[in-house]
Amino acid sequence: MKKFLAWLKNEESGQGMVEYGLIVALIVVVIVAVIFAFGDKIKELFGGIETKMDEGLNKIEGAGE
C-alpha cells in the first residue's frame, strides 16, 4: 500500500490535463462574472441591433411591392 501511495504521489501523467481543466474553469468563471456584471448592457446592445435589422428588413420588403 505504501508503494502504491508513493507511486501515486510521484505520478504526473494527468497533471497537464488537470492544469488545462483549471484554466478552462477559470475562463468560464470570468465569462459568467462578465455576463452577470454587464448582462443588461449586452441585452440592450443586441436589442438595438435587432431593432435596426427589423427596420432594414421592413424597408426591403416595402420596396419590393
KOLMARKE-332393 format. One record per residue (C-alpha): chain; residue number from 1; x, y negated, z; residue in one letter. Coordinates in Angstrom, 3 decimals, decimal comma. Each point is the difference from the previous one (the first is absolute). Layout:
# KOLMARKE-332393
<atom><cadena>A</cadena><num>NUM</num><east>X</east><north>Y</north><up>Z</up><residuo>a</residuo></atom>
...
This chain:
# KOLMARKE-332393
<atom><cadena>A</cadena><num>1</num><east>0,000</east><north>0,000</north><up>0,000</up><residuo>m</residuo></atom>
<atom><cadena>A</cadena><num>2</num><east>2,845</east><north>-2,378</north><up>0,839</up><residuo>k</residuo></atom>
<atom><cadena>A</cadena><num>3</num><east>1,619</east><north>0,698</north><up>-3,365</up><residuo>k</residuo></atom>
<atom><cadena>A</cadena><num>4</num><east>-3,257</east><north>-0,781</north><up>-1,786</up><residuo>f</residuo></atom>
<atom><cadena>A</cadena><num>5</num><east>-0,459</east><north>-3,286</north><up>1,891</up><residuo>l</residuo></atom>
<atom><cadena>A</cadena><num>6</num><east>3,611</east><north>-0,983</north><up>-0,714</up><residuo>a</residuo></atom>
<atom><cadena>A</cadena><num>7</num><east>-0,483</east><north>0,817</north><up>-3,691</up><residuo>w</residuo></atom>
<atom><cadena>A</cadena><num>8</num><east>-3,279</east><north>-1,948</north><up>-0,070</up><residuo>l</residuo></atom>
<atom><cadena>A</cadena><num>9</num><east>1,681</east><north>-2,994</north><up>1,626</up><residuo>k</residuo></atom>
<atom><cadena>A</cadena><num>10</num><east>2,734</east><north>-0,040</north><up>-2,648</up><residuo>n</residuo></atom>
<atom><cadena>A</cadena><num>11</num><east>-2,272</east><north>0,737</north><up>-2,975</up><residuo>e</residuo></atom>
<atom><cadena>A</cadena><num>12</num><east>-0,252</east><north>-3,039</north><up>-2,305</up><residuo>e</residuo></atom>
<atom><cadena>A</cadena><num>13</num><east>-1,651</east><north>1,357</north><up>-3,141</up><residuo>s</residuo></atom>
<atom><cadena>A</cadena><num>14</num><east>-3,350</east><north>-1,717</north><up>0,655</up><residuo>g</residuo></atom>
<atom><cadena>A</cadena><num>15</num><east>1,480</east><north>-3,240</north><up>1,255</up><residuo>q</residuo></atom>
<atom><cadena>A</cadena><num>16</num><east>-0,243</east><north>-1,798</north><up>-3,346</up><residuo>g</residuo></atom>
<atom><cadena>A</cadena><num>17</num><east>-3,659</east><north>0,850</north><up>-0,449</up><residuo>m</residuo></atom>
<atom><cadena>A</cadena><num>18</num><east>-0,800</east><north>-1,206</north><up>3,505</up><residuo>v</residuo></atom>
<atom><cadena>A</cadena><num>19</num><east>1,764</east><north>-3,286</north><up>-0,706</up><residuo>e</residuo></atom>
<atom><cadena>A</cadena><num>20</num><east>-1,951</east><north>-0,477</north><up>-3,228</up><residuo>y</residuo></atom>
<atom><cadena>A</cadena><num>21</num><east>-3,205</east><north>0,817</north><up>1,860</up><residuo>g</residuo></atom>
<atom><cadena>A</cadena><num>22</num><east>0,765</east><north>-2,635</north><up>2,616</up><residuo>l</residuo></atom>
<atom><cadena>A</cadena><num>23</num><east>0,730</east><north>-2,589</north><up>-2,685</up><residuo>i</residuo></atom>
<atom><cadena>A</cadena><num>24</num><east>-3,285</east><north>0,779</north><up>-1,773</up><residuo>v</residuo></atom>
<atom><cadena>A</cadena><num>25</num><east>-1,879</east><north>-0,202</north><up>3,314</up><residuo>a</residuo></atom>
<atom><cadena>A</cadena><num>26</num><east>1,575</east><north>-3,400</north><up>0,713</up><residuo>l</residuo></atom>
<atom><cadena>A</cadena><num>27</num><east>-0,979</east><north>-1,276</north><up>-3,443</up><residuo>i</residuo></atom>
<atom><cadena>A</cadena><num>28</num><east>-3,590</east><north>1,188</north><up>0,529</up><residuo>v</residuo></atom>
<atom><cadena>A</cadena><num>29</num><east>-0,160</east><north>-1,758</north><up>3,383</up><residuo>v</residuo></atom>
<atom><cadena>A</cadena><num>30</num><east>1,248</east><north>-3,245</north><up>-1,577</up><residuo>v</residuo></atom>
<atom><cadena>A</cadena><num>31</num><east>-2,533</east><north>0,240</north><up>-2,846</up><residuo>i</residuo></atom>
<atom><cadena>A</cadena><num>32</num><east>-2,870</east><north>0,630</north><up>2,426</up><residuo>v</residuo></atom>
<atom><cadena>A</cadena><num>33</num><east>1,121</east><north>-2,941</north><up>2,164</up><residuo>a</residuo></atom>
<atom><cadena>A</cadena><num>34</num><east>0,119</east><north>-2,297</north><up>-3,039</up><residuo>v</residuo></atom>
<atom><cadena>A</cadena><num>35</num><east>-3,461</east><north>1,117</north><up>-1,110</up><residuo>i</residuo></atom>
<atom><cadena>A</cadena><num>36</num><east>-1,436</east><north>-0,688</north><up>3,447</up><residuo>f</residuo></atom>
<atom><cadena>A</cadena><num>37</num><east>1,771</east><north>-3,351</north><up>0,253</up><residuo>a</residuo></atom>
<atom><cadena>A</cadena><num>38</num><east>-0,874</east><north>-1,245</north><up>-3,486</up><residuo>f</residuo></atom>
<atom><cadena>A</cadena><num>39</num><east>-3,040</east><north>2,123</north><up>-0,846</up><residuo>g</residuo></atom>
<atom><cadena>A</cadena><num>40</num><east>-2,420</east><north>-2,899</north><up>-0,308</up><residuo>d</residuo></atom>
<atom><cadena>A</cadena><num>41</num><east>2,363</east><north>-1,981</north><up>-2,217</up><residuo>k</residuo></atom>
<atom><cadena>A</cadena><num>42</num><east>0,576</east><north>3,025</north><up>-2,235</up><residuo>i</residuo></atom>
<atom><cadena>A</cadena><num>43</num><east>-3,749</east><north>0,602</north><up>-0,264</up><residuo>k</residuo></atom>
<atom><cadena>A</cadena><num>44</num><east>-0,536</east><north>-3,686</north><up>-0,836</up><residuo>e</residuo></atom>
<atom><cadena>A</cadena><num>45</num><east>2,719</east><north>0,107</north><up>-2,668</up><residuo>l</residuo></atom>
<atom><cadena>A</cadena><num>46</num><east>-1,411</east><north>3,076</north><up>-1,723</up><residuo>f</residuo></atom>
<atom><cadena>A</cadena><num>47</num><east>-3,537</east><north>-1,366</north><up>0,344</up><residuo>g</residuo></atom>
<atom><cadena>A</cadena><num>48</num><east>1,086</east><north>-3,126</north><up>-1,878</up><residuo>g</residuo></atom>
<atom><cadena>A</cadena><num>49</num><east>1,622</east><north>2,098</north><up>-2,708</up><residuo>i</residuo></atom>
<atom><cadena>A</cadena><num>50</num><east>-3,161</east><north>2,089</north><up>-0,327</up><residuo>e</residuo></atom>
<atom><cadena>A</cadena><num>51</num><east>-2,118</east><north>-3,141</north><up>-0,349</up><residuo>t</residuo></atom>
<atom><cadena>A</cadena><num>52</num><east>2,260</east><north>-1,421</north><up>-2,723</up><residuo>k</residuo></atom>
<atom><cadena>A</cadena><num>53</num><east>-0,050</east><north>3,297</north><up>-1,888</up><residuo>m</residuo></atom>
<atom><cadena>A</cadena><num>54</num><east>-3,802</east><north>0,150</north><up>0,176</up><residuo>d</residuo></atom>
<atom><cadena>A</cadena><num>55</num><east>-0,233</east><north>-3,581</north><up>-1,291</up><residuo>e</residuo></atom>
<atom><cadena>A</cadena><num>56</num><east>2,320</east><north>0,812</north><up>-2,908</up><residuo>g</residuo></atom>
<atom><cadena>A</cadena><num>57</num><east>-1,931</east><north>3,152</north><up>-0,836</up><residuo>l</residuo></atom>
<atom><cadena>A</cadena><num>58</num><east>-3,281</east><north>-1,914</north><up>0,021</up><residuo>n</residuo></atom>
<atom><cadena>A</cadena><num>59</num><east>1,490</east><north>-2,576</north><up>-2,406</up><residuo>k</residuo></atom>
<atom><cadena>A</cadena><num>60</num><east>1,164</east><north>2,760</north><up>-2,334</up><residuo>i</residuo></atom>
<atom><cadena>A</cadena><num>61</num><east>-3,387</east><north>1,735</north><up>0,094</up><residuo>e</residuo></atom>
<atom><cadena>A</cadena><num>62</num><east>-1,788</east><north>-3,325</north><up>-0,583</up><residuo>g</residuo></atom>
<atom><cadena>A</cadena><num>63</num><east>2,208</east><north>-0,829</north><up>-2,987</up><residuo>a</residuo></atom>
<atom><cadena>A</cadena><num>64</num><east>-0,927</east><north>3,235</north><up>-1,736</up><residuo>g</residuo></atom>
<atom><cadena>A</cadena><num>65</num><east>-3,693</east><north>-0,830</north><up>-0,207</up><residuo>e</residuo></atom>
